[in-house]
Amino acid sequence: MKLHGTKNLNRDQIDALIASRLNILHFSKPIEKMYRKQYRSAAAYEFRYRAPMVLFLYTFLTVGVYNNISDLYIRSEWLSLYKWVGIIVSIAWFCSFKKSWSKYFDLYTSLGAIGAVSITFVIINLLATAYNTALLHAAMMYAVVIIYSFIGMRFYTAIIAGWLGGIIGIIFSNYYNLYIRLPS
């Protein structure tokens, strides 16, 4: 996401610094603080318009996976968990409309990404013994792509959120030894 220049440096000066000394470039704390504030504000603003696209893709993915699960019991178990991903995205979207919460953009999007990835990992492990999970793994990959490309999180924040969500999902699944038991 490209941001406009600050009052101390204009965009051309920042671009020139990056182009000439990227490997040794360190901004002072006040400039870095201004940049982060400006970035969060712009990212929250952008997310207001990107979230409907994320929800559309999520709905499209949900319908596709739902229609490809033939067992009604597995289908209902999967949907009862996967709906929470949509709820998480919706909550983050509503948070982005509160301008005073822009300073918390990294926090609420990271927590949402961690929750979404964790839920998706739990679902994959839950259905692993009862269903061919290739489709569910594809859904997980799409969730990760959405986190990295549409939300507007900074790269390292998105990486940490994705990995932490996966680790939490695996730990939760292993701790509770999750798998679905088909009704007799």
Secondary structure, DSSP 8 states (H G I E B T S, - for coil): ------SSS-HHHHHHHHHHHGGG----HHHHHHHHHHHHHHHHHHHHHHHHHHHHHHHHHHHHHHHH---HHHHHHHHHHHHHHHHHHHHHHHHHH-GGGGGGHHHHHHHHHHHHHHHHHHHHHHHTTTS-THHHHHHHHHHHHHHHHTS---HHHHHHHHHHHHHHHHHHHHHTT-------
